[in-house]
Amino acid sequence: MKWLKKAGYVLCLLVFLLLTLGPFVWAFILSITPEHAMLAKSTALLPEVVTWKNYLELFGGSRKGQLLFAGIANSLKAVGMTLLVGIPICLMSAYTLSRMEFKGRKFIRNLLLITMVIPVMATIIPLFRIFVARQLLDNVFWLSLVYVSSYLPMITWLMSNYFSTIPKELEEAAVIDGCGRLAVFMRIFLPISYPIILSAALIIFLNTWNQFQIPLILASSVGTKPVAIVVSEFMTKDSIQYGLTAAAGIITVIPPAITALIFRKFLISGMMRGSVKG
């Protein structure tokens, strides 16, 4: 019976790896396969001849390579602005909802849960009309504010639940010593909250990097298009360069993959701590 359970675990693990890593492996194989070999009548999974032409073209200063790295720079700008604006707002909101008593506090907490289920496409048209009326299109800062508004409910909820687990005795002792609310927040909550802060930052980074629908409507210029939009435009109605598109996709995945691997411990621990009921 034990070997049957073990075999089941191994099988589930193999299926999981196939579904998660399979697309990336296949994209890499396509990126090093000559274009003519992709359309050849063959059942071989691996290319007979390996070519690095697609990567050399992207890193060699070609127009598509310049567009790709401009998109990566735009994504990094959006990530940086979203983090600089979003993390402080989420921290202050979470602390207020978890520690301060005021009328309507529970209603606001419940409202946060409701806003999480509102689909992006339900708000993108009103946002577009506002951006057009106020001439805010193709602006990374205002685009980042839209990202902040979309992440704010979930991140605030996680942080609020985490803050609720911190013993109130620590806060009360600091207040007795003459510390104000801001001092308590800076001296007590921030030093012991770095796991949830790093977890929130990583969630924001990964989600901002993968944004497609929102910038597709609100960012159309070369100076603001994120990398996801740029890579999608490698495929046109006239031609599709499969190898080049696959190579661009592999390059695009590297920054978030490395970041997630480095900070995976904080992502898991932060989400586990923030998932407890406040």
N, C-alpha and C positions, 0 to 999 in steps of 0.2 A: 504493500500500500504506500509505503514511503517513497519507493522509486517512481510510483505513478504520480504522486504529488510533485516530485522533483522534475519529472518529465514535463508535467503541465506547466510548471514555472518556467522551465527552459523554453518551451514552445511559445508561451506568452511573451517572454523576453525577445525571442527571435522575431515574432510578429511585430512587436513594438519597434525594434530596431529597423526592421524592414520598412515600416510605414514612416518612421521619422528620418532615418538616415538614407533610405533608398532614393528619394528625390534628389538629394544633394549629390550622392554618388553618381546617379544617372546624368545630372547636369554637368558634373565634372567630366564624365566620359564624353558627352556631347561636345564640351568645350575643347577637347583635344583630338576630336575626330575631324578629318578633312570634310569639307562641305559635300563633295561629290560622293563620299562614302556613306553619308547619312541616307541618301536617296537610292542607294544601290540595293538590288534584290539579294539580301543576305540575312541569315538568321543569327549571325555572330553578334554577341553582345559587346565585345571589345573590338576596337579598331585595329586593323592590320598595320596601319601606319599612324604613328602619333605625331601630331603637329601642335606647336605652341604659337602658331601664327596669330590666333585670336588674342592671346594675352600680350604678345609683342605689339599688336596694333593698338590695344587699349593703353598700354604703358609707353608707347612710342610717340605720343603727341598727336595722334590722329584726331579728327574732329569729334568722332564719337567718344574717344578717350577723354578729350577735354570736357565734353558734356557730362560724362560719367563722373569725373572727379569734381566738376562744378556742382553736380547733384549731391555728391557725398559731403562737400563743404556746406551746402545749403542745409542738409539734414543735420549736420553737426551744429550749425548755428541755431536751428530750431530747437534741437535738444538742449543746448546751453541756455537759451532764453526761457524755455519751458521749465527747466530745473530751477533757474534763478528766481522766477516768479512763482512757480507752483509750490515748491517745497516750503518756503516761509508761510504762504497762505494756508496750506494744509496743516502745518504745525500749529499755527495760532488758532485755526478753526477747531482742530481736534482737541487742543487743550481747553478751549472755551466750552466745548460740548461735553467734555468728560469731567471737568472740575468745577465749573461755575454753575450756580443755580440761578435760573431766570425763567420767566414765563415763556412757554412755547419751546423749551429745549427739547423735550421728547418729540414734539411734532416735527422739528427741524431734523432730528436724527432719523425719524421714519421717512421724512421726505427725501433724504439722501438715498435711501434704498430704492424709492420709487424712481428717482431720476436715473438710476443705473440701467433700467430696462428700456429707457427711451432710445429708439434706434437713431443712428446718425442721420439717415436720410429724412427723418421727420423734422429735423431742424436745419438742414443744410440750405434749403431754398430761402427761408427767412433770413438766415445768416448772409447768404449771397446778396439779397436785396439790401440789407443793411450795409454791407461792404461796398456795394455799388453806389449807394446814396451818399456815403461818407468818404468815398474814394480811398478805401482801405485795401483794395485788392493788390496782390503782389507785394505784400509787406510782411517780412518774416516775423516782426514783433507782434503784429495783430493776429497773424496766423498762430503764433505760439499761445496767445491768450485764448484762442478757441480750443487749442489742445488742453490748456490748463482747466478750462471749464468742463471739458469732457472727462478728465481724470480726477477732478476735485472730489466728487462724491465717494468714489471707491477708496482713494488714498486717505481722505479724511476719516472715513469709517474705520479703516484698518488702524490708523494712528489713535483714534479716539478709544477704540477697544483696548489697545495696548496701554494707553495712559490710565485707563480705568483699573488696570491690574497693579499699578504702582501704589503701595500702601499710603494711605492718607496721613499716617503718623509722620512720615518724612516731611510732608508739606506743612503740617501743623507745627512741627518743631522749628522749621525755618521761619514760619510766621511769628512764633513766640520770640525768636531771636531778633525780630525787627525787620525781616526781609519782606519786601513787597511782592506782588504777583509776578512782576517781570523778573525780579531777582530769583524767586523760587523756580520759575521756568528755566532761567539760564543756568542756575547752579545745580538743580536737582534733575529736572526732566531731560534736558539736552544730553548731559554726560551719560545717562543710562539708557538713552533712547537711540543710540547710533545704529543698532541692528534694524529697527523699523524704518529709520531715515534712509539708510543705504538700500533697504529693500524697496522703499517707495521710489527712490531715485532710479533704481534699476528698472522697475516697472515702467516708469515714465520714459526712460531712455529707450527701452525696447519698443514700447507702443508708439512713441514719436517717430522712431526710425522706420517703422513699418507703415506709417500713415499713407493712405492712398486716396480714399474717397474725399476727404476734406480738402487736401491740397489740389486735387484734380479740379475742384470747382473754384477755389479761392486763390490758387497760385499757378499762373500760366506762363510766367516769364522765365528766362534762363537764370535770372538772378535769385529766384525763389523756389523753383521746382526742386522737390526732394528727389533723392536717388531712386525711389520706387517708381516715380513718374517717368524719370529719364530712361530707366531700363525698359519700361513698357513701350516707350516710343521707338525703341530699336526695331520693333515689329510694325511695319507699315502695310497698307493695302496692296502695295506693288511688290514688295519683297520681304522675306523674313530670313535673316541671317541667324540660323539656329545656333551655330557654334559661338558666334560673337555675343549673342544674347545670353547664352548659358555661361560664358566666361564672365560677362558683366554681372550676372546673378551671383556667381561664386565670389567675386571680389566684394560685392555688396554685403554678403552674409558675414564676411570675416570680422568687421568691427563689433557687431552685436554678439557674435558667437564668442569672441575672445572676452568681451566684457562679462557675458553671462557665466563663462567658465571661471573667471577670476573671482567674481562676487556671488557665485551660486550659493555659498553657505549663508550669506546674509539674506539672499532672496528667500530661501526656505525658512530660516529661523524667523525672519521678520514677518512673513505671511502667517506662520504658525502662531506667533505671539499676538498678531493683530487679528486673528480669526476668532479669538475667544469672545464670549458674549460680555458686552460691557454693561 
